[in-house]
Amino acid sequence: MSQRFEVIVVGLGAMGSSALRHLSRRGIAALGLDRFTPPHDRGSSHGQSRIIRRAYFETPGVYVPLVDRSLQLWSEIAEESGRELFRQTGVLLVGDAYSQMVSKASETVHTHQIPHEHLSGEEVNQRFPAFDVPGRSKSILEPQAGILFPETSIETQIQLAVNRGATVRFKEPVQSWEAMPGGVRVRTSEATYEAGSLILSCGAWISQMVPQTPLPLSVERQLLFWFEPKSHPEFFKPGRMPTFILEPSAGRFCYGMPDLGEGVKVAIHHEGDVIDPDSDGQPITPAEVGAMRDLLSQYLPEANGLLRKSEVCRYTNSPDEHFIVDRHPQHPNIVLLSACSGHGFKFSPVMGEIAADLVEGVTSPLHSGFFSLSRFLQGSQ
Ligand SMILES: Cc1cc2nc3c(=O)[nH]c(=O)nc-3n(C[C@H](O)[C@H](O)[C@H](O)COP(=O)(O)OP(=O)(O)OC[C@H]3O[C@@H](n4cnc5c(N)ncnc54)[C@H](O)[C@@H]3O)c2cc1C
């Protein structure tokens, strides 16, 4: 006989671990399933750090209230677990004189009264000697922003959910689900389970879970690098170097974090190949390392030392880079929670909360129409 739960969560990465924690806090009998053992390095949530900032330049009216709620929830999770999930490093946005990123973030910090400083290129280089940005560039520093620790965050939220009674099964891929009277039946490699509702938070694999619903998503290979500074390692430590996002030319972004012990972490946002989520990803090529070194040599020249390590990660992109957090079009007891398009981690506590609300039949005031599934399905049903 199948085991029965109130809710099943498929995928316990950033989004699913959060949803499971919210459900268990509400006393809902929940089962969380994952094909691997989270936290792991096969999805979208590994690599030591994720940026969290309020100075959103991308649709701030939607995302600033969400990040504000997430910050409350991140503090709550840290307090409940006693673990460090967030470190305030400051986040510096650097662009040329015409940078849309910096001008839009300037509007956001004024509209939402976010503590900030405007810095010229010279001021950045003087204050943070890790950088050598052009004197004509312009920057905004958000001193209270920083980084989250993704692996610890996922592990902690799963543990807190289990402490409150959630059941979890790892290394148990979901093979299929079917709607049935009163709920849903889920088949894994090991067993069959039943539940009233289902949350599909499978990251890069979400399209495989809803084969009848065409989702215009693409999975993009992303590379992460950790470099050892050539000199003055103290310039690259938290406190001396903020986390940064740099716009070297219009619409092109690279970002990085100070050295937390394994080197200065840097990456290029997007510009990766589209991949199959089941592929292990091609090895990183010397040309890809070279492209990263070119940017370092221009903007953080002393960071361009020994390559200590590199990793491949994945973005699951929607065409408009907004998420999908919505009920299934035919089965309102099934919630899709995905497509975090390379900027979802910071929001995962509130996204899990919104998904838990949806399965309870409640629509959170923070649930934006920007996350609706219908925006992609018009004409296809
Ligand atoms: C390189 C990189 C840098 C990023 N930087 C930032 C940043 O600075 N700030 C920020 O806010 N966001 C950032 N992001 C985005 C953020 O990390 C992602 O949006 C977020 O981690 C996605 O979480 P997820 O839960 O959707 O996916 P995942 O964490 O990958 O979780 C999906 C889970 O589903 C499981 N699963 C899949 N299929 C099945 C199945 N059939 N059965 C059972 N389990 C299944 C997988 O094993 C996995 O554990 C970055 C992403 C990358 C890749």
The ligand as a MOL file (V3000), in Angstrom:
LIG
                    3D

  0  0  0     0  0            999 V3000
M  V30 BEGIN CTAB
M  V30 COUNTS 53 58 0 0 0
M  V30 BEGIN ATOM
M  V30 1 C 26.5410 29.7840 -10.8090 0
M  V30 2 C 25.2930 30.3030 -10.1840 0
M  V30 3 C 25.3180 31.5000 -9.4880 0
M  V30 4 C 24.1610 32.0170 -8.9280 0
M  V30 5 N 24.2260 33.1700 -8.2170 0
M  V30 6 C 23.1210 33.6140 -7.5640 0
M  V30 7 C 23.2260 34.7190 -6.6810 0
M  V30 8 O 24.3070 35.2890 -6.5040 0
M  V30 9 N 22.1090 35.1170 -6.0220 0
M  V30 10 C 20.9080 34.4910 -6.1860 0
M  V30 11 O 19.9300 34.8990 -5.5620 0
M  V30 12 N 20.7920 33.4240 -7.0190 0
M  V30 13 C 21.8670 32.9760 -7.6880 0
M  V30 14 N 21.7920 31.8710 -8.4940 0
M  V30 15 C 20.4860 31.2420 -8.7170 0
M  V30 16 C 20.1080 30.2810 -7.6150 0
M  V30 17 O 21.2240 29.6170 -7.1100 0
M  V30 18 C 19.0760 29.3340 -8.1900 0
M  V30 19 O 17.9990 30.1050 -8.6870 0
M  V30 20 C 18.5410 28.3850 -7.1240 0
M  V30 21 O 19.5970 27.7880 -6.4380 0
M  V30 22 C 17.6510 27.3500 -7.7990 0
M  V30 23 O 17.1180 26.5110 -6.8180 0
M  V30 24 P 16.1600 25.3030 -7.2100 0
M  V30 25 O 15.6250 24.7860 -5.9360 0
M  V30 26 O 15.2230 25.7390 -8.2740 0
M  V30 27 O 17.1270 24.2270 -7.9070 0
M  V30 28 P 18.1000 23.1870 -7.2040 0
M  V30 29 O 18.6880 23.7690 -5.9730 0
M  V30 30 O 19.0040 22.6740 -8.2590 0
M  V30 31 O 17.1270 22.0380 -6.7160 0
M  V30 32 C 16.4350 21.1730 -7.5610 0
M  V30 33 C 16.4330 19.8100 -6.8710 0
M  V30 34 O 15.5240 18.9640 -7.5350 0
M  V30 35 C 16.0520 17.6460 -7.4890 0
M  V30 36 N 15.3730 16.8740 -8.5100 0
M  V30 37 C 15.3070 17.1500 -9.8330 0
M  V30 38 N 14.5680 16.2270 -10.4910 0
M  V30 39 C 14.1390 15.3520 -9.5450 0
M  V30 40 C 13.3650 14.1660 -9.5970 0
M  V30 41 N 12.8550 13.7030 -10.7460 0
M  V30 42 N 13.1340 13.5040 -8.4490 0
M  V30 43 C 13.6280 13.9680 -7.2730 0
M  V30 44 N 14.3930 15.0750 -7.1760 0
M  V30 45 C 14.6410 15.7580 -8.2920 0
M  V30 46 C 17.5330 17.8860 -7.7420 0
M  V30 47 O 18.3300 16.8010 -7.3480 0
M  V30 48 C 17.7920 19.1380 -6.9170 0
M  V30 49 O 18.2260 18.8200 -5.6100 0
M  V30 50 C 22.9310 31.3280 -9.0790 0
M  V30 51 C 22.8960 30.1150 -9.7730 0
M  V30 52 C 24.0670 29.5990 -10.3110 0
M  V30 53 C 24.0160 28.3000 -11.0580 0
M  V30 END ATOM
M  V30 BEGIN BOND
M  V30 1 1 1 2
M  V30 2 1 2 3
M  V30 3 2 2 52
M  V30 4 2 3 4
M  V30 5 1 4 5
M  V30 6 1 4 50
M  V30 7 2 5 6
M  V30 8 1 6 7
M  V30 9 1 6 13
M  V30 10 2 7 8
M  V30 11 1 7 9
M  V30 12 1 9 10
M  V30 13 2 10 11
M  V30 14 1 10 12
M  V30 15 2 12 13
M  V30 16 1 13 14
M  V30 17 1 14 15
M  V30 18 1 14 50
M  V30 19 1 15 16
M  V30 20 1 16 17
M  V30 21 1 16 18
M  V30 22 1 18 19
M  V30 23 1 18 20
M  V30 24 1 20 21
M  V30 25 1 20 22
M  V30 26 1 22 23
M  V30 27 1 23 24
M  V30 28 2 24 25
M  V30 29 1 24 26
M  V30 30 1 24 27
M  V30 31 1 27 28
M  V30 32 2 28 29
M  V30 33 1 28 30
M  V30 34 1 28 31
M  V30 35 1 31 32
M  V30 36 1 32 33
M  V30 37 1 33 34
M  V30 38 1 33 48
M  V30 39 1 34 35
M  V30 40 1 35 36
M  V30 41 1 35 46
M  V30 42 1 36 37
M  V30 43 1 36 45
M  V30 44 2 37 38
M  V30 45 1 38 39
M  V30 46 1 39 40
M  V30 47 2 39 45
M  V30 48 1 40 41
M  V30 49 2 40 42
M  V30 50 1 42 43
M  V30 51 2 43 44
M  V30 52 1 44 45
M  V30 53 1 46 47
M  V30 54 1 46 48
M  V30 55 1 48 49
M  V30 56 2 50 51
M  V30 57 1 51 52
M  V30 58 1 52 53
M  V30 END BOND
M  V30 END CTAB
M  END
